[in-house]
Amino acid sequence: MRKKMPSWMNVSMNNGKRLKSFLMGFAPSKYSSFIFMLFFLGGFLYAFLDPVRAQSTFYGGFFLNELTAQIFPPSEFSFQYLLNQFVFFLGKTSWGIFFNNLMVSLECIFSGFLIIPIILIDLFGFLGSVFYLLIMKWGIVKGVFLFAGSFHLIFEVLAAILVIDAFISFYGTIINSVRKKSLKTFTGGVLNKFVPLMLRIIILLFIAALLEVFWSTWWVYILTHPYIPWIDFYIGVYSCVY
């Protein structure tokens, strides 16, 4: 008897399940998510109680400092100009941010103790403080718009939360394998849990770096300066200083 070929509907459903499973893999553990909320709210409360000290403690970057962009529209367009602008200048900047964040993430995962000053305080706590200070500086509506519209933060924070999960996964696997005296337990845990987490962290950091350069910088600029279209900004931007 001939086997029944799968229908297009079944193929579509299977692909949908794979996509859902892939996306669900980016969801952090509830414990790491709770840690993020705890330090974010702690940073917010810190800025609420002492905004002057909070602003001196956390460097606000382009959120709190004056973002100055030098924009020089090209006299003529060419493929070489676009290549230099979007690949060798803006693309190189994105790559530098991605590579730096990836190295910091690896240091946090394998050292463990760096998670506290770099992720919990300088990222989660920083974001909570900056969120409050933005509201104080620009008002509730504009402050929320500035913060929420900087989409790179979503991916950066999610990657940082997964870094905590990766740290727990890696050293939890080591402890478990030592208890069982099994190398197979270690390799299985690394390949099945730790490596997929690392791949997701890399993807998130890469997207975050692209969005920070190709979206969030423009977003903050147009909300704090006269409006300029996205394409005009990135075609002519020469440098951003804050």
Secondary structure as the mmCIF struct_conf table of DSSP 4:
data_model
#
loop_
_struct_conf.conf_type_id
_struct_conf.id
_struct_conf.beg_label_comp_id
_struct_conf.beg_label_asym_id
_struct_conf.beg_label_seq_id
_struct_conf.end_label_comp_id
_struct_conf.end_label_asym_id
_struct_conf.end_label_seq_id
HELX_LH_PP_P HELX_LH_PP_P1 ARG A 2 SER A 7
HELX_RH_AL_P HELX_RH_AL_P1 TRP A 8 MET A 24
TURN_TY1_P TURN_TY1_P1 GLY A 25 PHE A 26
HELX_LH_PP_P HELX_LH_PP_P2 ALA A 27 SER A 29
HELX_RH_AL_P HELX_RH_AL_P2 LYS A 30 LEU A 49
HELX_RH_AL_P HELX_RH_AL_P3 PRO A 51 THR A 57
BEND BEND1 PHE A 58 PHE A 58
HELX_RH_AL_P HELX_RH_AL_P4 GLY A 61 LEU A 64
BEND BEND2 ASN A 65 ASN A 65
STRN STRN1 THR A 68 ILE A 71
BEND BEND3 SER A 75 GLU A 76
HELX_RH_AL_P HELX_RH_AL_P5 PHE A 79 LEU A 83
HELX_RH_PI_P HELX_RH_PI_P1 ASN A 84 PHE A 89
HELX_RH_AL_P HELX_RH_AL_P6 LEU A 90 SER A 111
BEND BEND4 GLY A 112 GLY A 112
TURN_TY1_P TURN_TY1_P2 PHE A 113 LEU A 114
HELX_RH_PI_P HELX_RH_PI_P2 ILE A 115 GLY A 125
HELX_RH_AL_P HELX_RH_AL_P7 PHE A 126 TRP A 138
HELX_RH_AL_P HELX_RH_AL_P8 ILE A 140 ALA A 148
TURN_TY1_P TURN_TY1_P3 GLY A 149 GLY A 149
TURN_TY1_P TURN_TY1_P4 PHE A 151 PHE A 151
HELX_RH_AL_P HELX_RH_AL_P9 HIS A 152 LYS A 180
TURN_TY1_P TURN_TY1_P5 LYS A 181 LYS A 181
HELX_RH_AL_P HELX_RH_AL_P10 LEU A 183 GLY A 189
HELX_RH_PI_P HELX_RH_PI_P3 VAL A 190 PHE A 194
HELX_RH_AL_P HELX_RH_AL_P11 VAL A 195 LEU A 211
HELX_RH_PI_P HELX_RH_PI_P4 GLU A 212 SER A 216
HELX_RH_AL_P HELX_RH_AL_P12 THR A 217 THR A 224
BEND BEND5 HIS A 225 PRO A 226
HELX_RH_AL_P HELX_RH_AL_P13 TRP A 230 GLY A 236
STRN STRN2 VAL A 237 VAL A 241
#
